[in-house]
């Protein structure tokens, strides 16, 4: 445990990376997932099929493989993130960070899509019928009536997906981002005698972060619940 | 609500508009696929030399035996252990005794919230990184603990989903608590839980890839060896992802079949943070 307390600054910056990874990929995955679900429930069959194929392929691929792809294979195809170079305090957002955010977003968006689709399915039939009866187009039905309710109904599954994303950011530590997992690995290597204490310290921070997220989700769910 | 309710049956004008949308999106999708293929061709990823290892018996055997088989073995060991851990903890959480219930609850909450990769690295160090089998058992231990904690919730929900009359009748004929659980509740609960357990297998299988971080054997390790030797990163990653996807699709298909066969039209058992068949599944 002393190893963690002596290096508390480094540990703090490591968790800053974790939280930043989570925030960036969280927002991007929600946007991309919404786009995907719009394609999946929309009237154009080609787009339905395309989105369904994307979801099936990406969601059955291990996240580590996707990160490996962006790390080793994508540069060979000329896809790099070298343009990203932000330094802020001890936080460094480099091409590794960019690749991690892209992989995490692509992966998580498929689960966001499925969670939202279950939400769309839970909106009562009459809502969409009534919306159509007053003459709204598909875009209007979706954006004014169905999606706002679908978002509310899918808060619990979306929260599970985002909690999983928070835990999944650790995979970025294997591919060059100095976040919590990478820092824990270095500390454990340097202070082998204290491995249990180091693990417990990092694990407890994660438990706290997860609890905070699920607390926010349950607040949001109660506040947004459809009467 | 099915997607068919979101819009009217199209009239002639809308049908014409949809035809235009279909053509435009067909062109867009074809364009994207074409661009990817052109990109692969342009960067010389489609040449025979890059794909040769996957047509050479020696490497195919390595990929299937040292790679896929080892990965499946790792996943299967972890699933068996996870079901055991999950069964114990799930029943423990239903215990009438606080001193059994609370530790089980704490254990489940802790291991569900800790990233599985963190757990993996810790078990690897704990087992001892000098021993060659440590990485294999590190992966198995981490996956068994994490998924055991997740399955504990499934077990608990499954037992609670058995109609109340069953346990009441069992108590009425004079069974003891353990008999009610073992003879009456668990056998019926297993049937309800089976699809959830099977789709959790997909999670376990995907997470075996994390073993890459602790030098564990399996598909990722064989893939690394192949692309180190041939410099064919793109084809290797495509082949490995393909193998994972195929096995996962087979597992999902089995889970759906079991669902239809044993659970029927009844609602799928839904537990937060686990694998549901078609909702926020298998993260």
Interface residues (C-beta under 8 A of the other chain):
Chain A: X40 X41 X42 X43 X44 X45 X46 X47 X48 X50 X56 X57 X59 X60 X61 X62 X63 X64 X65 X68 X69 X72 X73 X76 X77 X78 X108 X111 X114 X115 X118 X120 X121 X122 X123 X124 X125 X127 X128 X129 X132 X138 X141 X142 X146 X156 X157 X158 X160 X161 X163 X164 X165 X167 X168 X170 X171 X173 X174 X180 X181 X184 X185 X188 X192 X195 X196 X199 X202 X203 X206 X207 X210 X211
Chain B: X1 X2 X3 X5 X6 X7 X8 X10 X18 X21 X22 X25 X26 X29 X39 X40 X43 X45 X109 X110 X113 X114 X115 X116 X117 X118 X119 X121 X122 X125 X126 X202 X206 X207 X208 X209 X210 X212 X213 X220 X227 X233 X234 X236 X237 X240 X241 X244 X245 X248 X249 X252 X272 X273 X276 X278 X279 X280 X281 X282 X283
